[in-house]
């Protein structure tokens, strides 16, 4: 008996389909792995302690550390500074309340995060100047942070991967004895806690129905900051790299920080030039 060609082809395709279904599932090749996979997979290392960005270490084509300072008194930063003379609804007071009243996240005395601070030590650092005088929240107006400027080759985009925040008491507030580090906070802890308008708000003075949680304000980079340091062999601040004989060292440091910012922009722009 002769079997029609069409029927024969259909029969063998049916058999092939059954065979494929019976085969065990095969995992994807590591070169095509989804970057949003479980960050705990050791083959695809990610920073899950400090960072809120899911960037695989292997996907970082370029990275440089940048240390920045937000001066809350600047006009662009007033939504973070708060309202009124006391600034009791600003970011500094909200961080203080989160730590002291709710023990919301761990705090440390150093940027390596090896020296934990107790709540009482934090209160002393925050509320007391070098000469023992009490301070006011409105006079704690420096918020520093460290981030990595990263080019993610998987997504072909530049990202700002913030690592930690540092609360800083200005020298003027610290009885002229030089600025003082109050505490260091992991950015991830800060971000997750302040992802709620009830706990702290970036205040939109132009449209009070559109206040934002601090997490979103950082995502959108709704602040102005100045670069104080970037990765360098001496681990030196920009101002410390200025010729000590320069009569305007502070001004020159500011100009050099702007030059560094422009260099980053130029680097990013050059990526897309042919």
C-alpha positions in Angstrom: 0.0 0.0 0.0 1.4 3.4 -0.9 1.1 6.1 1.7 0.5 9.6 0.3 3.5 11.9 0.6 1.6 14.6 2.6 0.3 12.1 5.1 3.8 10.6 5.5 5.3 14.1 6.2 2.7 14.9 8.7 3.3 11.6 10.5 7.0 12.3 10.8 6.5 15.8 12.0 4.1 14.5 14.7 6.8 12.0 15.8 9.4 14.8 16.0 7.2 17.0 18.1 6.6 14.1 20.6 10.4 13.5 20.8 11.1 17.2 21.5 8.5 17.4 24.2 10.1 14.4 25.9 13.6 16.0 26.1 14.6 17.7 29.4 14.6 21.4 29.5 18.0 23.1 28.8 19.0 26.3 30.5 19.9 29.4 28.5 23.5 30.0 27.5 25.2 32.3 30.0 25.8 34.9 27.4 22.0 35.4 26.9 21.0 35.3 30.5 18.3 37.7 31.6 20.0 40.5 33.6 16.9 40.6 35.9 17.5 37.1 37.1 18.0 36.3 40.8 20.9 38.5 41.9 21.9 35.8 44.3 23.2 33.7 41.4 27.0 33.8 41.9 27.6 33.6 38.2 26.0 37.0 37.8 27.3 39.1 40.6 25.4 42.3 41.5 25.6 44.7 44.4 22.5 43.9 46.5 23.8 45.6 49.7 24.2 49.2 48.7 22.7 49.6 45.2 19.1 49.7 44.1 20.1 49.2 40.4 20.2 45.7 39.0 23.5 46.0 37.1 25.6 42.9 36.6 29.3 43.4 37.3 30.1 41.8 33.9 27.8 44.3 32.2 29.8 47.3 33.4 31.9 48.4 30.5 33.0 51.6 32.2 32.8 52.7 35.8 34.3 55.5 37.9 33.5 56.5 41.5 32.2 60.1 42.1 31.7 61.8 45.5 29.1 64.6 45.4 27.7 67.2 47.8 24.2 68.6 48.0 24.0 72.0 49.7 20.4 72.1 50.8 20.4 75.9 51.0 20.7 76.3 47.2 17.5 77.3 45.5 17.3 74.2 43.4 17.6 72.0 46.6 15.0 73.8 48.7 12.4 71.0 48.0 14.7 68.8 50.0 15.6 71.4 52.7 12.1 71.8 53.9 9.9 74.7 54.9 9.9 77.4 57.6 12.7 78.4 59.8 13.2 75.1 61.6 13.1 72.9 58.4 11.3 70.2 60.5 9.8 68.6 57.4 13.1 68.5 55.4 15.2 65.5 54.5 17.6 65.9 57.4 14.9 65.9 60.0 13.1 63.0 58.3 16.3 60.9 58.3 16.9 61.8 62.0 13.4 60.7 62.9 13.7 57.5 60.9 16.8 56.5 62.8 16.0 57.7 66.3 12.3 57.1 66.5 12.0 54.0 64.3 15.5 52.5 64.1 14.7 52.2 60.4 18.2 51.4 59.1 21.8 50.8 60.2 24.2 53.8 60.6 27.9 53.8 60.5 30.8 56.1 61.4 32.9 55.3 58.3 32.5 55.0 54.5 33.8 51.4 54.6 30.8 50.5 56.8 32.9 48.7 59.4 32.1 50.9 62.4 28.4 50.8 63.4 27.0 53.7 65.4 24.5 53.4 68.2 21.5 55.7 68.2 22.8 57.6 71.1 26.2 58.2 69.3 24.2 59.3 66.3 22.2 61.8 68.3 25.4 63.2 69.9 27.0 63.6 66.4 23.8 65.2 65.0 22.9 67.5 67.9 26.2 68.6 69.4 28.9 70.9 68.0 32.6 70.5 68.8 32.4 73.0 71.7 29.4 71.3 73.2 26.8 73.7 71.9 23.5 72.3 70.6 22.8 72.5 66.9 19.6 73.1 64.9 18.4 70.9 62.0 18.4 73.9 59.6 22.2 74.2 60.2 22.8 70.6 59.0 22.6 71.4 55.3 25.3 69.3 53.7 24.2 65.9 52.3 27.0 64.1 50.6 26.8 60.9 48.6 29.0 58.5 46.7 27.9 57.0 43.4 29.4 55.1 40.5 29.1 56.6 37.0 28.5 53.4 35.0 28.0 52.5 31.4 25.8 49.4 31.2 26.8 47.6 28.0 23.8 45.2 28.2 21.3 48.1 28.0 23.6 50.6 26.2 23.0 53.4 28.7 24.7 55.4 31.4 23.5 55.0 34.9 24.2 56.8 38.2 24.5 54.0 40.8 24.3 55.7 44.2 26.0 53.7 47.0 25.7 55.6 50.2 24.7 58.9 51.9 26.8 60.9 54.4 25.3 63.4 56.7 27.8 66.2 57.2 27.9 69.1 59.8 29.3 72.2 58.2 32.3 73.8 59.9 30.2 76.9 60.6 27.7 74.8 62.5 30.6 72.8 64.2 31.9 75.9 66.0 34.4 76.6 63.2 36.3 73.4 64.0 36.0 72.0 60.5 33.2 69.9 59.0 32.2 66.7 60.8 30.8 63.5 59.5 27.6 62.6 61.4 26.8 59.2 59.9 26.9 57.1 56.8 23.8 55.3 55.5 23.5 52.7 52.8 21.6 54.2 49.9 19.5 51.0 49.4 18.2 51.2 53.0 17.4 54.9 52.6 15.7 54.3 49.2 13.5 51.5 50.4 12.4 53.3 53.6 11.7 56.6 51.9 9.7 55.1 49.0 6.6 56.4 50.8 5.3 59.9 50.8 4.2 59.6 54.4 7.8 59.2 55.6 9.3 62.1 53.7 8.6 64.3 50.7 10.5 66.2 48.0 8.3 69.3 48.2 6.9 70.7 44.9 6.4 74.3 45.7 5.0 74.9 42.2 2.3 72.2 42.5 1.6 71.0 46.0 -0.4 68.0 44.6 2.7 66.6 43.1 5.1 66.1 46.0 7.4 63.1 45.5 9.0 60.5 47.8 12.7 60.9 48.2 13.3 57.7 46.3 11.7 59.1 43.2 13.4 62.4 43.6 16.8 60.6 43.5 15.7 58.5 40.5 14.9 61.7 38.7 18.0 63.5 40.1 15.9 66.5 41.3 18.8 68.1 43.1 21.9 70.1 42.3 25.2 68.7 43.5 28.9 69.5 43.2 31.6 66.9 42.6 34.1 66.8 45.5 36.1 63.8 44.5 36.4 61.2 41.9 38.5 58.0 41.7 42.2 58.9 41.6 45.5 57.3 42.7 45.8 59.5 45.8 42.2 59.2 46.9 42.3 63.0 47.2 39.6 65.6 47.2 39.6 67.9 44.2 40.5 70.8 46.5 43.5 68.9 47.8 44.8 68.5 44.2 45.0 72.2 43.8 48.4 74.0 44.0 48.6 75.2 47.6 50.0 78.5 46.4 46.9 79.2 44.4 45.2 82.2 46.1 41.7 81.0 45.0 42.0 77.3 45.7 38.3 76.9 46.5 37.2 78.6 43.3 39.7 76.6 41.3 38.4 73.4 42.9 34.9 74.3 41.8 36.0 75.0 38.3 37.8 71.7 38.2 34.7 69.9 39.4 32.7 71.4 36.6 35.4 70.4 34.1 35.1 66.8 35.4 31.3 66.9 34.9 31.8 68.1 31.3 34.3 65.4 30.7 31.8 62.8 31.7 29.2 64.3 29.4 31.7 64.3 26.5 32.6 60.7 27.2 29.0 59.7 27.0 28.5 61.7 23.8 31.5 60.2 22.2 30.0 56.7 22.7 27.5 57.4 19.9 29.8 59.0 17.4 31.0 57.1 14.4 
